[in-house]
């Protein structure tokens, strides 16, 4: 009877852990909170659920976070050569990610494939949607962020925009002229907003009223112009 009792308790605990894992996956939408917090990267990632206190038995939601494989390895490693990622740091970025997702600002980057037809355009929309999220967040927070962080995030965004070119090239010949033009216009618009906010008179250095007004105008225009364009692309690529 003792063995049976322990077995029942173990099964109940495993079931509870699975339910908690499902909750974290749904809550995070499989976005790595460190990618999001450090690089404004909202792409879906292959990853794992990390136990932040490094105790596998502690599966309270506050002790868990979805991390990509690289960041999970980095978090679990402890080196004396550099300052490791701190638990409070992960929790802060995790809570920011949850808040961002719950606010509805994370555009749905998943388009179900049409029955009987392989939807190769899903990849294009998914990348554009995530790029829209990330550059939009960069534009929004640029004024209040430190210059060193803005520079780091800018470089990461630049690398991701370069990745879109070969991806787009795989499908461009199958696109209509109108859809091709709309995609390239939207992509160029995202790059333009990034450049404009970075060149708006060294916004985060001066922090004067004029610089703030320039940044605010760019941020407002970004929201009003790019969101409807993304919705049209979603409809066209479905």
C-alpha positions in Angstrom: 0.0 0.0 0.0 2.9 2.4 0.7 4.3 1.8 -2.7 0.9 2.3 -4.3 0.5 5.5 -2.3 3.8 6.9 -3.4 3.1 5.9 -7.0 -0.2 7.8 -6.9 1.4 10.9 -5.4 4.2 10.7 -8.1 1.7 10.5 -10.9 -0.3 13.4 -9.4 2.8 15.5 -9.2 3.8 14.7 -12.8 0.3 15.6 -14.0 0.5 18.9 -12.1 4.0 19.6 -13.6 2.6 19.0 -17.1 -0.3 21.4 -16.5 2.2 24.0 -15.2 4.4 23.5 -18.3 1.4 24.0 -20.6 0.5 27.1 -18.7 4.1 28.6 -19.2 4.1 27.6 -22.9 0.8 29.3 -23.5 1.7 32.3 -21.4 5.0 32.9 -23.2 3.8 31.9 -26.7 7.1 30.1 -26.9 9.0 33.4 -26.9 12.3 33.5 -25.0 12.0 36.3 -22.4 15.8 37.0 -22.6 15.7 37.3 -26.3 12.8 39.7 -25.9 14.3 41.7 -23.0 17.8 42.0 -24.3 17.3 42.2 -28.1 13.6 43.0 -28.6 13.4 39.6 -30.4 9.8 38.2 -30.4 10.4 35.3 -32.8 9.2 31.9 -31.7 12.1 29.8 -30.5 13.0 26.2 -29.9 13.6 26.1 -26.2 13.0 24.7 -22.7 11.2 25.7 -19.5 13.9 26.8 -17.0 13.6 26.4 -13.3 15.0 29.7 -12.1 16.2 28.5 -8.7 17.7 25.4 -10.5 15.5 23.1 -8.4 13.5 20.8 -10.7 11.1 20.0 -7.9 10.0 23.7 -7.6 7.5 24.0 -10.4 5.7 27.1 -9.2 4.9 29.4 -12.1 6.9 32.2 -10.6 10.0 29.9 -10.7 9.6 29.1 -14.4 10.4 30.8 -17.6 10.6 29.7 -21.2 14.1 30.3 -22.6 15.6 29.5 -26.0 18.2 26.7 -26.0 21.2 29.2 -26.1 19.9 31.3 -23.2 18.9 28.3 -21.2 22.5 27.0 -21.4 23.9 30.5 -20.6 21.6 30.8 -17.6 22.6 27.4 -16.2 26.3 28.0 -16.7 28.2 29.7 -14.0 31.6 31.1 -15.0 34.0 33.2 -13.0 35.1 35.2 -16.1 31.9 37.1 -16.6 28.8 38.2 -14.7 26.1 35.5 -15.2 22.5 36.2 -15.9 20.7 36.9 -12.6 17.3 35.3 -11.5 15.7 38.7 -10.9 16.8 39.8 -14.4 15.1 36.8 -16.0 11.9 37.4 -14.0 11.8 41.1 -14.9 12.1 40.3 -18.6 9.6 37.4 -18.3 7.0 39.7 -16.7 7.6 42.4 -19.4 7.1 39.7 -22.1 3.9 38.5 -20.4 2.6 42.1 -20.2 3.5 42.7 -23.8 1.6 39.6 -25.0 -1.4 40.3 -22.8 -1.7 43.8 -24.1 -2.3 42.4 -27.6 0.7 44.1 -29.1 2.3 40.9 -30.2 0.9 40.3 -33.6 -0.1 36.8 -34.4 2.8 35.4 -36.6 1.1 32.1 -37.3 -1.1 31.6 -40.3 -2.7 28.2 -40.7 -2.1 26.6 -44.0 -5.0 26.3 -46.4 -6.4 22.8 -46.9 -4.7 21.0 -49.8 -2.2 23.8 -50.4 1.2 24.4 -48.9 1.3 27.9 -47.8 4.9 29.0 -48.4 4.0 32.6 -47.8 3.4 31.8 -44.1 7.2 32.1 -43.6 7.2 35.6 -45.1 4.4 36.9 -43.0 5.8 35.3 -39.8 9.1 37.1 -40.3 7.6 40.4 -41.2 5.2 40.2 -38.2 8.0 39.6 -35.7 10.1 42.2 -37.3 7.2 44.6 -37.0 6.9 43.7 -33.3 10.6 44.1 -32.6 11.2 47.4 -34.5 8.0 48.8 -33.1 9.2 48.1 -29.5 12.6 49.5 -30.4 11.0 52.8 -31.7 8.7 53.0 -28.6 11.4 52.5 -26.0 14.3 54.2 -27.8 13.9 57.6 -26.0 14.0 56.1 -22.5 16.7 53.5 -23.0 20.5 53.8 -22.4 22.6 54.6 -25.5 24.7 51.4 -25.1 21.6 49.2 -25.0 20.1 51.1 -28.0 23.3 50.4 -30.0 23.3 46.7 -29.0 19.6 46.2 -30.0 20.1 48.2 -33.2 22.9 45.8 -34.3 20.8 42.7 -33.5 17.8 44.1 -35.4 20.1 44.9 -38.4 21.2 41.3 -38.5 17.7 40.0 -38.5 16.6 42.4 -41.3 19.5 41.0 -43.4 18.1 37.5 -42.8 14.8 38.4 -44.5 16.4 39.1 -47.9 17.3 35.5 -48.8 14.0 34.3 -47.3 12.0 36.7 -49.4 14.1 35.6 -52.5 12.8 32.1 -52.2 9.2 33.1 -53.0 9.4 36.5 -54.8 8.9 34.9 -58.3 5.6 33.3 -57.3 4.2 36.6 -55.9 1.9 38.9 -57.9 3.4 42.3 -58.8 1.0 44.0 -56.4 1.8 41.7 -53.4 5.5 41.9 -54.2 5.3 45.7 -54.1 3.3 45.7 -50.9 5.8 43.4 -49.1 8.8 45.4 -50.2 7.1 48.7 -49.3 6.3 47.4 -45.8 9.8 46.1 -45.3 11.4 49.3 -46.4 9.0 51.2 -44.1 10.2 49.3 -41.1 13.8 50.0 -41.9 13.0 53.6 -42.5 11.4 54.1 -39.1 14.4 52.4 -37.4 16.8 54.8 -39.2 14.6 57.8 -38.5 14.4 57.2 -34.8 18.1 56.6 -34.6 18.8 59.8 -36.5 16.3 62.0 -34.8 19.0 64.3 -33.3 20.6 61.8 -30.9 17.4 61.6 -29.0 18.5 59.7 -26.0 21.6 61.9 -25.6 20.0 65.4 -25.6 16.7 64.5 -24.1 15.4 68.0 -24.8 11.8 69.0 -25.7 12.5 69.3 -29.4 14.1 65.8 -29.6 11.3 64.3 -27.6 8.7 65.8 -29.9 10.6 64.4 -33.0 10.7 60.9 -31.4 7.0 61.1 -30.4 6.0 62.1 -33.9 7.9 59.1 -35.3 6.4 56.7 -32.8 2.9 57.9 -33.5 3.3 57.7 -37.3 4.8 54.2 -37.0 1.8 52.9 -35.1 -0.8 54.6 -37.4 0.9 53.7 -40.7 2.5 50.3 -40.3 -0.3 48.4 -38.4 -2.9 48.7 -41.2 -0.3 47.6 -43.8 0.5 44.5 -41.7 -3.2 43.6 -41.5 -3.5 43.9 -45.3 -0.4 41.6 -45.8 -1.9 39.1 -43.3 -5.1 38.9 -45.4 -3.1 38.7 -48.7 -0.8 35.9 -47.5 -3.4 33.7 -45.9 
